[in-house]
Amino acid sequence: MTEIWLPLAYLASASCFIVGLKLLSSPRTAARGNLLSSIGMLTAIGVTLLHRDVVRFEGIVAGVVLGGAIGALVAQRVAMTAMPQMVAAFNGFGGAASALVAGAEIVRFSLEGATPDLAVSIPIVLGTVIGAVTLTGSFVAFAKLQELVSSAPAVFPLQQPVNIVLACALVALSVGVVMDPGDLRLFWAMMALACVLGVMLVIPIGGADMPVVISLLNSYSGLAACATGFVISNQGLIISGSLVGASGLILTRIMCRAMNRSLANVLFGAFGAAGGQAAAGIAAVAGGSVKSGSAADAAIILDAARSVVIVPGYGLAVAQAQHAVRELGDALLERGVEVRYGIHPVAGRMPGHMNVLLAEADVPYELLVEMEEINPSLPRTDVALVIGANDVTNPGARDDPTSAIYGMPILEVDRCKTVMVCKRSMNPGFAGVDNPLYTMDQTMMLFGDAKRMVEAVLTDLREI
C-alpha cells in the first residue's frame, strides 16, 4: 500500500510547490502561494515520516522541536534589514543538511562493507560537494552582508589560478570517491576541499553583487537537495530540490541582466575592488557643489510638484522608514500629486528587497513601477525623492566608461527636474563608488536618518 500512496502524496506536494511558485510571482497572490507551498512541504514531511524505513522517531521529534523553536525565535526577532543575511544563512544550512545526509549514506555503506553502485555514489558526491560549497559560500556572504568582514572583494595575486587548481583537485577527489566509495579518507578530503572552495569562490565577490550571489547560492542549495534525493530515493526531495535549483538559476540570470553583466563577470570580476576613484573623478567635474536642504525646503518643493517618484534603497531599510514613506506618499496623493515608486531589480541586498519592505508598509502594488517602465517618464517628472539608493541611481554607470559599475542599468533620476537625496552622509554605497548625482545642479541633499527626515518632511508638508 505504501508503494501506491507515497508517490501520490509526493506528486500532490510537488503540485503545491509549482502552483505556489506561480502565485509568488505577484504580490497580490504571494501570501496564498506561500501558504500553499507550506502545505505542500508539510505533506511531504508528513508522508516521509510515515515511511516504513523510519523505525525510531525520538531524534526526529527532538530535531523538529529544537529547529522549530530556533526558527520561530529568529523569525520574530530578525529585522527587515537583516533579511538578506537570514536568506544567506538558510541557504548555508540547506547545503549543510544535504552534505550531511549524503555523507551519512556513504559512512553507512562503509560500515556495512557494501559498495554503492554509480547511480548512488555519483549523487552522493554531487550532494556533498555542492552542499559543502553552499555552506561555506553562504556564510561568507552572510559575514559580508552583516559587515563582520569587509564587503569589498578580497583579492590576492594568482587567485584565479589557485581556484582552478583547487577545482581540479576537487574533481580528482570526487572521481576517486566515485571509484572507491569505501575509502572514507578520500571522502572527508573531498568535503574539506569543497568547503575551502566555497570560501574562495565568494570572497572575491563585492558587496554590490550580493543579490546575485544569494540567488546563485539558493540555486546551489536546491541542486544539493535534489542530488541527495537521488541518494535516499526520495521523490519529494528530488522534485522540490529541482524546483529550487531551477528557480534560483532563473533568478540569477534575471539579476545579471539587470546589472548588464555576465555571471562569469560577477563571480570572477572582483567587482568593486578599485571602483571608487574613477567615479570620484566624475563627481569632481559634474558641476556644482553639494547643496543640502532642510525638511522644510523639501516640503515646499513637494507641495509645488505635480509628479513625484520615490526611489527606495538600502538606507530606507536600515532606518525602517517604509511606513513613513508610505504616509508621505499618501499625503501627496491626497493633494492630487502623481506618486510612483521606482524599483530597481538589485536595490537592497537581495532580490525583491524593496518590494518586500514596501509591501510590509501596505504601499499599493500598482504604484510600484519597475526600472524599464519608469525610466522613459523620468524627464517629465517634477521630483525624484531618493532614499539611500546610491549605486542604482549613479549616472556614472551610464556615462563613464572608467566607472567600476559602467554598463549597469540605473534608475535615471538625474533626468528629473529636481532630485532630493536622503542620506546619512556622503559616503559611497555598497559598491564603494562615489555618485556624481549628488553634485548636480538639480540635486538637494537631505542629510540625516531617513525615517526622521521623511517624518519631518511630512509634518512640514501638512502645515503648508
ZAMARGU-4260 file (C-alpha; in steps of 0.2 Angstrom, whole numbers, plus 5000, padded with zeros to 4 digits):
<rodrens>
0) 5000/5000/5000 | 5014/5012/5004 | 5021/5010/4986 | 5005/5017/4980 | 5000/5032/4991
5) 5018/5038/4995 | 5022/5043/4976 | 5004/5051/4975 | 5007/5061/4991 | 5024/5067/4984
10) 5015/5071/4967 | 5002/5081/4977 | 5015/5091/4987 | 5025/5094/4971 | 5009/5101/4963
15) 5008/5113/4978 | 5026/5119/4975 | 5023/5123/4957 | 5007/5132/4959 | 5014/5141/4975
20) 5029/5147/4965 | 5017/5153/4951 | 5007/5163/4964 | 5023/5170/4972 | 5026/5179/4955
25) 5013/5193/4961 | 5012/5202/4977 | 4993/5201/4976 | 4994/5182/4977 | 5010/5179/4986
30) 5003/5176/5003 | 4992/5162/4996 | 5007/5155/4986 | 5017/5154/5002 | 5003/5146/5011
35) 5000/5133/4998 | 5019/5129/4996 | 5020/5127/5015 | 5005/5114/5014 | 5015/5105/5001
40) 5030/5104/5012 | 5020/5099/5027 | 5013/5085/5016 | 5030/5079/5010 | 5037/5079/5028
45) 5022/5070/5035 | 5022/5056/5022 | 5041/5054/5024 | 5039/5051/5042 | 5026/5038/5039
50) 5038/5028/5028 | 5042/5010/5033 | 5061/5014/5034 | 5058/5026/5049 | 5060/5015/5064
55) 5063/5027/5078 | 5056/5045/5080 | 5065/5051/5095 | 5079/5060/5086 | 5067/5067/5073
60) 5055/5074/5086 | 5069/5082/5095 | 5076/5090/5079 | 5059/5096/5074 | 5056/5104/5091
65) 5073/5112/5093 | 5073/5118/5075 | 5056/5125/5076 | 5059/5134/5092 | 5075/5142/5084
70) 5066/5146/5068 | 5051/5154/5077 | 5063/5164/5088 | 5074/5170/5074 | 5059/5175/5063
75) 5051/5185/5077 | 5067/5195/5080 | 5076/5197/5064 | 5074/5215/5057 | 5069/5218/5039
80) 5086/5225/5036 | 5094/5208/5041 | 5083/5198/5029 | 5096/5195/5016 | 5108/5188/5030
85) 5094/5177/5035 | 5092/5170/5017 | 5110/5168/5016 | 5110/5158/5032 | 5096/5147/5026
90) 5105/5143/5010 | 5120/5138/5020 | 5110/5127/5032 | 5101/5119/5017 | 5118/5115/5009
95) 5125/5108/5026 | 5109/5097/5028 | 5112/5089/5010 | 5130/5086/5013 | 5127/5078/5030
100) 5114/5066/5023 | 5124/5061/5008 | 5139/5059/5020 | 5129/5048/5032 | 5124/5037/5017
105) 5142/5034/5012 | 5148/5031/5030 | 5133/5018/5032 | 5139/5009/5016 | 5157/5009/5023
110) 5152/5002/5040 | 5141/4989/5032 | 5155/4984/5020 | 5144/4987/5005 | 5148/4996/4989
115) 5135/5008/4981 | 5133/5007/4963 | 5136/5023/4952 | 5118/5028/4952 | 5120/5031/4971
120) 5139/5036/4973 | 5138/5050/4960 | 5123/5058/4968 | 5132/5056/4985 | 5147/5065/4978
125) 5137/5079/4970 | 5126/5082/4985 | 5142/5083/4996 | 5152/5094/4985 | 5138/5106/4981
130) 5131/5106/4999 | 5148/5110/5006 | 5152/5124/4994 | 5135/5131/4998 | 5138/5130/5016
135) 5154/5140/5017 | 5150/5151/5002 | 5134/5156/5011 | 5142/5160/5027 | 5155/5171/5019
140) 5140/5180/5010 | 5132/5182/5027 | 5148/5189/5035 | 5149/5202/5021 | 5131/5207/5022
145) 5132/5208/5041 | 5148/5218/5039 | 5158/5205/5051 | 5171/5206/5037 | 5174/5219/5024
150) 5161/5219/5010 | 5174/5224/4997 | 5181/5210/4986 | 5196/5200/4994 | 5209/5198/4980
155) 5227/5192/4980 | 5239/5188/4967 | 5236/5172/4957 | 5219/5170/4965 | 5211/5163/4949
160) 5225/5150/4946 | 5224/5145/4964 | 5205/5142/4962 | 5207/5132/4946 | 5220/5121/4955
165) 5208/5118/4970 | 5193/5115/4957 | 5204/5102/4948 | 5209/5094/4964 | 5191/5093/4970
170) 5186/5085/4953 | 5200/5072/4955 | 5195/5068/4973 | 5177/5067/4968 | 5181/5054/4954
175) 5191/5044/4967 | 5176/5044/4979 | 5165/5038/4965 | 5178/5024/4960 | 5181/5019/4978
180) 5167/5024/4990 | 5174/5014/5004 | 5189/5025/5006 | 5182/5037/5019 | 5199/5047/5019
185) 5195/5052/5001 | 5178/5057/5005 | 5182/5068/5020 | 5196/5076/5010 | 5184/5080/4996
190) 5171/5088/5008 | 5185/5098/5016 | 5191/5104/4999 | 5174/5108/4994 | 5172/5119/5010
195) 5188/5128/5006 | 5182/5131/4988 | 5166/5138/4994 | 5175/5152/5003 | 5187/5155/4989
200) 5173/5157/4977 | 5164/5170/4987 | 5177/5181/4995 | 5182/5190/4978 | 5164/5195/4976
205) 5160/5213/4981 | 5145/5218/4992 | 5136/5226/4977 | 5134/5209/4969 | 5126/5200/4984
210) 5109/5199/4976 | 5116/5189/4963 | 5127/5178/4975 | 5112/5175/4986 | 5101/5169/4971
215) 5115/5158/4965 | 5118/5150/4982 | 5100/5147/4983 | 5101/5138/4967 | 5115/5128/4974
220) 5106/5123/4989 | 5092/5116/4979 | 5103/5106/4967 | 5112/5099/4983 | 5095/5094/4989
225) 5090/5086/4973 | 5106/5076/4972 | 5103/5070/4990 | 5085/5065/4985 | 5093/5053/4972
230) 5104/5046/4986 | 5090/5041/4998 | 5077/5038/4984 | 5065/5052/4990 | 5054/5059/4976
235) 5048/5074/4986 | 5066/5079/4989 | 5071/5077/4971 | 5056/5087/4964 | 5057/5101/4977
240) 5076/5102/4975 | 5074/5103/4956 | 5062/5117/4958 | 5073/5127/4970 | 5088/5124/4959
245) 5079/5130/4943 | 5071/5145/4950 | 5087/5151/4958 | 5096/5149/4941 | 5082/5159/4933
250) 5083/5172/4946 | 5102/5173/4945 | 5100/5176/4926 | 5087/5190/4929 | 5099/5198/4942
255) 5114/5198/4930 | 5103/5205/4916 | 5098/5219/4927 | 5116/5223/4931 | 5121/5221/4912
260) 5134/5209/4917 | 5138/5191/4914 | 5138/5178/4928 | 5156/5175/4925 | 5160/5193/4927
265) 5151/5193/4944 | 5160/5178/4950 | 5177/5182/4944 | 5177/5200/4941 | 5181/5206/4959
270) 5168/5220/4956 | 5171/5235/4967 | 5189/5232/4971 | 5195/5248/4964 | 5180/5257/4958
275) 5178/5272/4970 | 5192/5283/4962 | 5185/5284/4945 | 5168/5289/4950 | 5175/5302/4962
280) 5184/5310/4947 | 5167/5312/4938 | 5159/5319/4954 | 5173/5332/4954 | 5169/5338/4936
285) 5150/5335/4936 | 5147/5353/4940 | 5142/5362/4956 | 5145/5358/4974 | 5135/5348/4986
290) 5119/5358/4991 | 5110/5352/5007 | 5092/5357/5012 | 5080/5355/5027 | 5064/5346/5029
295) 5055/5362/5026 | 5064/5365/5010 | 5059/5348/5004 | 5041/5350/5009 | 5040/5367/4999
300) 5047/5358/4984 | 5035/5343/4986 | 5020/5355/4988 | 5023/5363/4971 | 5026/5346/4962
305) 5013/5338/4951 | 5023/5321/4949 | 5034/5313/4961 | 5045/5297/4960 | 5051/5289/4976
310) 5066/5278/4974 | 5069/5266/4989 | 5086/5259/4993 | 5095/5251/5007 | 5095/5267/5018
315) 5076/5265/5019 | 5078/5248/5025 | 5091/5252/5038 | 5081/5267/5045 | 5064/5256/5044
320) 5057/5271/5035 | 5045/5262/5024 | 5029/5266/5034 | 5034/5285/5035 | 5037/5284/5016
325) 5020/5277/5013 | 5012/5291/5024 | 5021/5304/5014 | 5016/5296/4998 | 4998/5295/5004
330) 4999/5314/5009 | 5005/5318/4992 | 4991/5308/4983 | 4978/5317/4994 | 4985/5333/4986
335) 4982/5327/4969 | 5001/5323/4966 | 5005/5308/4955 | 5016/5297/4966 | 5025/5282/4960
340) 5039/5271/4967 | 5054/5267/4956 | 5060/5249/4959 | 5077/5244/4953 | 5079/5225/4952
345) 5095/5224/4963 | 5091/5238/4975 | 5095/5232/4993 | 5104/5217/4997 | 5093/5203/4990
350) 5081/5201/4975 | 5064/5209/4979 | 5071/5218/4995 | 5062/5234/4991 | 5046/5226/4986
355) 5045/5216/5002 | 5048/5232/5013 | 5035/5242/5004 | 5023/5228/5004 | 5025/5227/5023
360) 5020/5246/5024 | 5004/5242/5013 | 5010/5253/4998 | 4998/5249/4984 | 5006/5237/4972
365) 5000/5247/4957 | 5011/5261/4962 | 5027/5251/4961 | 5035/5253/4944 | 5050/5243/4938
370) 5065/5252/4931 | 5062/5249/4912 | 5045/5255/4913 | 5048/5271/4924 | 5064/5277/4916
375) 5056/5285/4900 | 5044/5295/4910 | 5058/5302/4922 | 5062/5318/4911 | 5044/5323/4913
380) 5044/5320/4932 | 5045/5335/4944 | 5053/5327/4959 | 5063/5312/4962 | 5065/5308/4981
385) 5079/5295/4983 | 5081/5287/5000 | 5098/5278/5001 | 5098/5271/4984 | 5116/5275/4980
390) 5123/5263/4967 | 5107/5260/4957 | 5105/5279/4953 | 5123/5283/4949 | 5124/5291/4932
395) 5142/5286/4931 | 5136/5268/4927 | 5128/5276/4911 | 5140/5289/4906 | 5158/5285/4912
400) 5167/5270/4904 | 5180/5271/4918 | 5167/5268/4931 | 5168/5251/4940 | 5149/5250/4938
405) 5149/5256/4920 | 5135/5247/4910 | 5124/5243/4924 | 5106/5249/4920 | 5101/5263/4933
410) 5085/5272/4938 | 5089/5288/4928 | 5083/5300/4942 | 5096/5313/4936 | 5085/5317/4921
415) 5071/5323/4933 | 5068/5342/4936 | 5073/5341/4954 | 5081/5327/4964 | 5081/5326/4983
420) 5093/5313/4991 | 5090/5307/5009 | 5107/5300/5016 | 5116/5300/5032 | 5132/5306/5024
425) 5142/5307/5008 | 5149/5290/5010 | 5148/5279/4994 | 5136/5265/4993 | 5139/5246/4995
430) 5149/5246/4978 | 5161/5258/4985 | 5158/5270/4971 | 5155/5289/4973 | 5139/5296/4965
435) 5141/5311/4954 | 5122/5313/4955 | 5125/5322/4972 | 5134/5337/4965 | 5122/5340/4950
440) 5114/5357/4949 | 5096/5350/4952 | 5101/5339/4967 | 5097/5344/4985 | 5104/5333/4999
445) 5094/5329/5014 | 5106/5323/5027 | 5100/5313/5042 | 5091/5297/5047 | 5079/5293/5033
450) 5064/5289/5044 | 5066/5305/5055 | 5069/5316/5039 | 5054/5309/5030 | 5043/5311/5045
455) 5049/5329/5047 | 5045/5332/5029 | 5028/5325/5031 | 5025/5337/5046 | 5031/5352/5037
460) 5020/5347/5021 | 5005/5346/5032 | 5007/5363/5039 | 5008/5371/5021
</rodrens>
